[in-house]
């Protein structure tokens, strides 16, 4: 049973499943019926809502509608759990869409997800992006909540502090001897290969600004894996920033060393989510705050 209008349910299903055919399978109707519902909804609102290319994605108007519907879906599941417990259990097990940064996923978030699944049966639909960009996914309605570096809440959203993730600059001993024998300065940073998560990742550039205000454009490896960063540094691919919780064991083995032990970069993290009276979001927020209290610097 769904409390949300069938046209809205079809709209959500197409975007979550990324195609009309997959949405039809989920809703147990034909793809033609899904298309008719979407067309009727677009006629009612007077705007196209879905770009009909694989994978299907929302138009600008669709993003605006999606942002409104995500909280409605959470409240629908809780209402069904209150009034129809047998059906509500199935509704509650729908995925909670979250945007998170890869370093949090690699260090502390999985433990929180596991406890929430074990206690409440929650499922998770996680999208990974840089902590400076996860909020865009919440703004567009792609997710219901986001772990972000942005403290200012989006309109209609609540924000909770999680703590700061401390990053250390690391490299192999051989790399440091080769590139930083005379110290860490603008000249050395300009020629030393640098490992960056992706083109959105500005952490290494921010760290460089701790040492110099010069325009420094070092050689760059793009390597989109948090755990792989440490191994890449250990094998001499370049220097990089890594969460301190990921490097302790490798430091002990002396496969890596800190490039500048006296310097580090702290990145405050926050949880932002729709400001609605949702028990699910309250439970999620409390669980993430408890887990982050042990994993992040407070």
N, C-alpha and C positions, 0 to 999 in steps of 0.2 A: 504494500500500500504506500502511496506517495501523497503527501499533502500539497506539494508544489504542483502547479499547473502542468499538465502533460507537455505543453509546448516548451515550457522552461526546462522540464526534465529532459526533453529531447535535445535542447540546446546544450545543456551541461554534458549530456552523454556524448555528443559529437565531439566536443572539445576535449573531454577527458580521454576518450578512446581514439581520437584523432581521425576518425573516418565515419561516414554514414553507415557503412556496412557493420563495423564493430559496434557502433551505437545501437543498431537494430538488434544485434545478437544480445546485447546487454538488456535491452528493453523488451525482448521477446516479441518484436513486431518486424515488419518488413522495412527495408531501406527506403522504399517509396513512401511508407507511412511516416518515417522520420523526416524525410524531405518535405512532405506536406505540412508537418507540424512546424518545421523551421520557417517555411515560406509563409505560413499563416502568422507566425510571431513577427516576422519581418514586416509583413503587411500592416499588422496592428501598430507597430512602433514606427513605421515609415522609413526604416533604414536597413541596409544589409548588415547582418550580424556575423556572418561566417564567410571567410575566404574559402571557396570550394576547390581547394587544391590539397593534395596529400603532402604532408599531414595538414588536416584542416586546422585553421587558426582563426582567432576572432578579429574582426575589423575594429576600428577605433570605438565604434558604438558598442560592439560586442564586448570589448574589454570593460567598458563602463557598466554594462549589464552584468557581466561575470563577477565584477567586484561586489555587486549587490547580492548576487545569488549565493556566493560561497557562505556567508554568514547564515543565510536562510536555510541552507542545507544542514548546517550544524544544529540550528534550532529545531528543524523538522525532525531530525533523528532523536533529539531529546524529548520532543513532544510525543513521538510514537512510543518511546521507551516508558513514558509516564502513563499513557492511556492504553497502549496495546503492547505489553511487555514482550510477548512472543514475536511480534513483528519488529518492535523497537530494537531488539537484540541484533537483528540482521542489519537494521539501519545504522546502528552504532558502529558496526564493524566496517562500514565504508571507510575508505582511506582519508586520513587527515593530510591535506596538501601543505607541505612546508618547503620553504626555501632556506638553505643553510650554506655556510661556507665549508669548503672541503676540509680545512684544518680542524674545525669543530667535529665534523663527522668522523674524522680519523682519530680523534682523541677522547671525546667525552660523551657525544650525543648518542652513540649506539647503546650505551649502558642505560641511558634514560628511556630510550625507545623500548628496550627489552623489558624494563620494569613496567612501563605503561601497558605494553601488550600483555604481559603476564597477569597484571592486576585488573585491567579494564577491557582487554581484548581489542584494543585499538590497532588499526593498520595504518601504515604511513606511506605516503606518496611524496618522495623527497626529490627536490630539484636542487642541484649544486651550482652555486655561482660565487663570485668574489663577494666578501662581506660588505664591500662598498656598493654592490649592485643588487643584492638580494631583495632590497626594498622595492626595486622596480617591479619585481614579480608580484609583490603584494599590492602595489599600486594598480597593476594591470588586472588584478583579480585571478591570476594564475594560481595563487596559493592563498591559504587562510591565515598563515602566520609566517614570520621570517626572523631568522637570526641575522642581525645586521649590525654594522658599525655606526648607524645613524641613531642618535639619541632623540632627535625631534620627531614626535609622532606624526604619522600621516593623518590627514583629516579623517575622522571616524575610527581611529585606531588607538589602542592603548600600548604603552611601552613599559617594559620592566628591565632593569639592569641585570646582567648576568655575571659581570666581572671582566677582567682584562686577560687576554692571551698574550703571554710574553714570548717574543721572538728573539732568537740569538743568531748571529751570523756565524756560519760554519763552513769548513772546507777540509780537505785532507791535509795532513801534515806536509806532504810533498808539494801540494798546491800553494800552501802558505809560504813555504820556503822559496818557491819559485817566483811568486808574484808579490808577496808582501814582506820580503826579507828586510826592506828598509822602512817598514811601517805601512800603516793604512792611510794613504793620502790621495789627493785628486789624481795624481799621475798614475799611481798603482791601480786605483779603481777604474781608471779609463781603459786600461789594457787587460785587466783580469776578466776572463769570461764569467758571466753571471747567469744563474739559473732562475727563471721566472715561471710562475704557474701558467699564465696566459697573458694576453695583451691588456687585460683589465687589471692585472696585478701590479700595484704601485708600491708594494712594501719595500722591495729592494731599493727603489729610487728614493723613497723616504729615508731609508737608512743611510744612503749615500749623502743625503743632505745634512746628516748629523756631522759629517766630516768636512764637507766642502760646499760652497755655494756656486762653484763653477759648473758649466755645462758639461756633464760627463755622459758619454754615450758608449758604454762598454759593449763588447760582443755578448750576445744573449742566446741562451738555450731556452726554448719554451717547452716546459715539461709539466703537463697538467695532472700531477699526482702528488698529494701531500707526503705520503710515505716514501714514494720514489725520490723525493727531493733529497732525503738524508742519504740514501744509497748512492745517488748520483754524485753528491758531494764527496762521499767516502771514496768513490772511484776516480775522483779527480776531474770530473766534468766541469766543475766551476764552483764558485761560492754562492751561498744562498742564505735566506732567512728560514728558520724552521721553528715550530713551537718547542719550547724547552722540554715539554713532556715527551716529545718524540725522540730526543737526542741523548737522553741520559745513558742508556745502555751502550750506544755507539761511542759516546765520549769515553766511557769506561774502558772500552776495547782499544781506544787510541786510534781508531780508524779515521776519526775526525777530530778537529780541534776548533776552538772558537777563534774566529778571525780577529775580533776586538773584544776581549773578555769584559772590559770596563763599559762597554756600550750594549744597549739592547733597545728593543722597540716594543712598547706595550700598546695593544689595540683593544680598547673597550668594546664589549659586545652587548647587545640588547636584544630582547625578544619583543617584536611588535606583532600585534594581531588585532582583528576586528573588535571594536569596543561594543560587544553585545553581551547580554546576560546568559552566557553559555557555560554550563557546568564542564563541558568537555574542554573548552579553552582555559578555564580556571585550573582544572586538573593538569593539563599540559603545561601551563605556565609554572605552576608550583613544582612539578616534577623537574622541569628544566632548571629552575632556580636552585633546587636542592642539589642536583648533580653538578651544576656549574660552580656551586659554592666550594666543592671539594676539588674541582679541576682547574679553575681559573683563579687568578689573583683578585682578591676583593679589596 
